[in-house]
Amino acid sequence: VTAELSARGIAENSRAAVVAALEAGAHYVESDCHLTRDGVVVLFHDEDLRRVTGDARAVAEVSYAELFELMAPRGGLLTLEQLLEDFSATRFNIGVKSDAVAEPAGRIIGLHSDRVLLASFDDARRQRALAAAHAVRGVLPATSPGKSRLMRLLLAGVLRSPRHAAIALANVDAVQIPERHRGVRVLSQRLIDTVHAHGIEVHVWTVNDPVRMQQLVALGVDGIITDRADVALRVLG
């Protein structure tokens, strides 16, 4: 069970959200990162601050000190470095949300590669972050494919092409997908079987309904990414 940092009543990706996820018993914690104006890698999902703080500026337009002050009454700001050092027994799923943060985040993750899965919707960005992580200690963190690789995997299913599937799944450790995207079904039994045939796990996001959690596990899904880690752990054990 992977907890997304959006617990009810707590600002997402805040220090308080991490604590709440761990208190719920989550096996993994998912978060995202951006780069501030002065080059600090911080936990934040959106490109701008509007939804969380009401401030219309982009994360890249504010300093760490400014963002720290804005987040102080909202659960507290965390840098990526603080996250990995302060919660040293926890495994994380870290999304790299902008081109600017790819290499800085990768260098930080490179010190903790054994307990981080590095992800990005943009495969080129993901590869830059992975290269930066590898350069630190010569160890790659786990990773999941971005959008272009996932599209190739879905095409492989349509064409029934093992070659396309092998290319899409090369050098990844988990496939993390929604059940549907813009009304189009992404998850299928064929996809699960194909991914498993390559020795790779399937994780599905974001699943908050307890009945659906059980159904997905019965299909063979390996991981549930959820806002309700407490519910998932109660129904899945």
Secondary structure per residue as TSV (DSSP state, phi and psi in degrees):
chain	resnum	aa	ss	phi	psi
A	1	V	-	360.0	123.5
A	2	T	E	-109.3	125.8
A	3	A	E	-91.7	123.8
A	4	E	E	-78.1	144.7
A	5	L	S	-86.8	65.9
A	6	S	-	-140.7	48.5
A	7	A	-	-63.4	150.4
A	8	R	T	-61.4	129.2
A	9	G	T	79.4	3.6
A	10	I	S	-126.3	134.5
A	11	A	-	-59.7	130.8
A	12	E	T	-63.4	147.4
A	13	N	T	63.8	14.3
A	14	S	S	-87.2	167.7
A	15	R	H	-59.2	-41.0
A	16	A	H	-62.3	-34.9
A	17	A	H	-67.9	-37.8
A	18	V	H	-63.0	-47.0
A	19	V	H	-60.1	-42.8
A	20	A	H	-63.5	-40.4
A	21	A	H	-63.9	-41.6
A	22	L	H	-71.1	-36.4
A	23	E	H	-65.8	-28.7
A	24	A	T	-74.0	-15.6
A	25	G	T	98.3	15.5
A	26	A	-	-57.3	141.8
A	27	H	S	-77.9	-33.7
A	28	Y	E	-136.6	157.6
A	29	V	E	-124.6	130.7
A	30	E	E	-103.3	134.7
A	31	S	E	-149.0	176.1
A	32	D	E	-134.0	159.9
A	33	C	E	-137.9	149.5
A	34	H	E	-133.3	171.2
A	35	L	E	-111.1	129.8
A	36	T	-	-76.5	172.3
A	37	R	T	-57.2	-35.0
A	38	D	T	-98.3	19.2
A	39	G	S	84.6	23.9
A	40	V	-	-99.8	132.2
A	41	V	E	-83.9	114.0
A	42	V	E	-119.1	156.0
A	43	L	E	-79.4	118.8
A	44	F	-	-165.9	137.9
A	45	H	S	-86.8	-53.1
A	46	D	S	-78.5	159.0
A	47	E	S	-69.7	-31.5
A	48	D	B	-120.2	174.3
A	49	L	S	-94.7	-3.8
A	50	R	H	-55.7	-50.6
A	51	R	H	-66.2	-35.2
A	52	V	H	-89.6	-39.9
A	53	T	H	-116.3	-14.2
A	54	G	S	86.4	-5.4
A	55	D	-	-87.4	130.4
A	56	A	-	-80.9	-8.0
A	57	R	S	-70.9	156.1
A	58	A	B	-77.2	155.8
A	59	V	G	-56.6	-38.7
A	60	A	G	-67.9	-11.1
A	61	E	G	-98.3	-6.1
A	62	V	S	-115.2	153.8
A	63	S	-	-81.9	165.5
A	64	Y	H	-59.0	-42.9
A	65	A	H	-62.3	-41.1
A	66	E	H	-64.6	-44.0
A	67	L	H	-69.0	-36.4
A	68	F	H	-58.7	-43.7
A	69	E	H	-66.4	-41.1
A	70	L	H	-65.1	-34.7
A	71	M	H	-88.9	-10.8
A	72	A	G	-54.3	-44.7
A	73	P	G	-86.6	7.1
A	74	R	G	-121.2	36.3
A	75	G	T	98.6	-12.2
A	76	G	-	93.1	134.6
A	77	L	-	-79.9	143.7
A	78	L	-	-124.1	136.5
A	79	T	B	-83.8	161.7
A	80	L	H	-62.9	-38.8
A	81	E	H	-61.7	-44.4
A	82	Q	H	-62.9	-41.8
A	83	L	H	-56.1	-49.1
A	84	L	H	-75.3	-26.7
A	85	E	H	-88.4	-39.7
A	86	D	H	-76.0	-26.5
A	87	F	T	-117.6	63.8
A	88	S	T	-73.7	-10.4
A	89	A	T	-101.7	5.3
A	90	T	-	-105.2	144.8
A	91	R	E	-96.4	142.1
A	92	F	E	-128.1	151.1
A	93	N	E	-114.5	109.8
A	94	I	E	-111.9	121.7
A	95	G	E	-93.7	128.3
A	96	V	E	-93.1	110.9
A	97	K	-	-96.6	-8.6
A	98	S	S	-146.7	158.8
A	99	D	T	-63.0	-37.8
A	100	A	T	-64.1	-29.8
A	101	V	T	-91.5	-7.2
A	102	A	H	-56.8	-57.8
A	103	E	H	-69.0	-45.3
A	104	P	H	-59.0	-42.4
A	105	A	H	-65.8	-41.1
A	106	G	H	-59.3	-40.8
A	107	R	H	-65.3	-36.8
A	108	I	H	-70.1	-45.0
A	109	I	H	-63.2	-31.9
A	110	G	G	-58.4	-22.3
A	111	L	G	-82.0	-9.1
A	112	H	G	-137.4	32.5
A	113	S	G	-60.0	-25.0
A	114	D	G	-73.4	-10.4
A	115	R	G	-135.6	25.8
A	116	V	E	-130.4	135.2
A	117	L	E	-103.7	122.5
A	118	L	E	-98.8	129.2
A	119	A	E	-135.7	157.2
A	120	S	-	-163.2	144.7
A	121	F	S	-66.5	-25.3
A	122	D	S	-96.7	114.0
A	123	D	H	-66.5	-35.7
A	124	A	H	-64.7	-41.7
A	125	R	H	-63.4	-42.8
A	126	R	H	-60.3	-42.4
A	127	Q	H	-65.8	-36.7
A	128	R	H	-65.4	-41.5
A	129	A	H	-66.0	-40.8
A	130	L	H	-63.2	-41.8
A	131	A	H	-62.9	-40.4
A	132	A	H	-65.7	-38.8
A	133	A	H	-65.9	-43.6
A	134	H	H	-63.8	-33.2
A	135	A	H	-67.2	-19.4
A	136	V	H	-73.3	-51.8
A	137	R	H	-134.6	7.2
A	138	G	S	76.4	18.2
A	139	V	-	-124.0	130.7
A	140	L	-	-88.3	137.1
A	141	P	-	-72.9	165.3
A	142	A	E	-63.8	159.1
A	143	T	E	-153.2	163.7
A	144	S	-	-129.9	152.7
A	145	P	-	-69.3	150.3
A	146	G	-	-86.7	-167.6
A	147	K	H	-61.9	-44.7
A	148	S	H	-66.3	-38.6
A	149	R	H	-66.8	-39.9
A	150	L	H	-65.4	-38.5
A	151	M	H	-61.9	-38.6
A	152	R	H	-67.2	-37.4
A	153	L	H	-64.4	-42.4
A	154	L	H	-65.7	-38.8
A	155	L	H	-63.0	-38.6
A	156	A	H	-59.4	-36.9
A	157	G	H	-67.2	-41.6
A	158	V	H	-64.9	-43.1
A	159	L	H	-84.4	-8.9
A	160	R	T	53.1	50.3
A	161	S	-	-110.1	104.5
A	162	P	H	-59.6	-32.0
A	163	R	H	-65.3	-46.8
A	164	H	H	-63.5	-38.9
A	165	A	H	-63.2	-42.9
A	166	A	H	-63.7	-39.4
A	167	I	H	-66.2	-43.8
A	168	A	H	-63.7	-32.3
A	169	L	T	-101.0	5.0
A	170	A	T	-63.7	129.9
A	171	N	T	60.9	33.7
A	172	V	-	-121.8	158.9
A	173	D	S	-112.5	-22.0
A	174	A	E	-153.2	148.2
A	175	V	E	-106.5	117.4
A	176	Q	E	-112.8	115.7
A	177	I	E	-142.2	157.5
A	178	P	E	-83.8	164.8
A	179	E	S	-67.5	-39.2
A	180	R	E	-135.8	153.1
A	181	H	E	-135.5	116.4
A	182	R	T	52.4	43.5
A	183	G	T	83.7	-5.3
A	184	V	E	-100.7	130.2
A	185	R	E	-68.9	129.5
A	186	V	-	-103.6	-48.2
A	187	L	-	-80.2	134.7
A	188	S	-	-149.0	162.9
A	189	Q	H	-63.0	-37.1
A	190	R	H	-62.0	-42.8
A	191	L	H	-63.4	-45.2
A	192	I	H	-57.8	-46.3
A	193	D	H	-65.0	-39.3
A	194	T	H	-64.0	-46.2
A	195	V	H	-64.4	-43.8
A	196	H	H	-63.4	-33.2
A	197	A	H	-63.6	-21.5
A	198	H	T	-96.8	8.6
A	199	G	T	73.6	27.7
A	200	I	-	-118.0	146.3
A	201	E	E	-85.5	157.7
A	202	V	E	-116.6	123.9
A	203	H	E	-118.2	137.2
A	204	V	E	-118.0	135.0
A	205	W	E	-128.4	161.8
A	206	T	-	-97.9	120.7
A	207	V	-	-112.7	114.7
A	208	N	-	-114.9	-12.1
A	209	D	-	-84.9	123.7
A	210	P	H	-63.2	-35.8
A	211	V	H	-66.0	-42.5
A	212	R	H	-67.4	-34.8
A	213	M	H	-56.0	-47.7
A	214	Q	H	-64.4	-39.6
A	215	Q	H	-64.2	-41.2
A	216	L	H	-66.6	-41.4
A	217	V	H	-62.9	-38.4
A	218	A	H	-64.3	-29.5
A	219	L	H	-73.4	-18.7
A	220	G	T	114.3	5.5
A	221	V	-	-63.9	136.1
A	222	D	-	-89.7	-26.9
A	223	G	E	-143.8	142.0
A	224	I	E	-112.3	124.6
A	225	I	E	-102.6	124.7
A	226	T	E	-148.0	154.5
A	227	D	S	-80.4	-16.7
A	228	R	-	-118.1	70.9
A	229	A	H	-60.6	-33.8
A	230	D	H	-62.4	-42.1
A	231	V	H	-67.2	-45.8
A	232	A	H	-59.5	-43.6
A	233	L	H	-69.7	-30.9
A	234	R	H	-70.4	-41.3
A	235	V	H	-87.6	-25.5
A	236	L	H	-99.6	-19.6
A	237	G	-	80.4	360.0
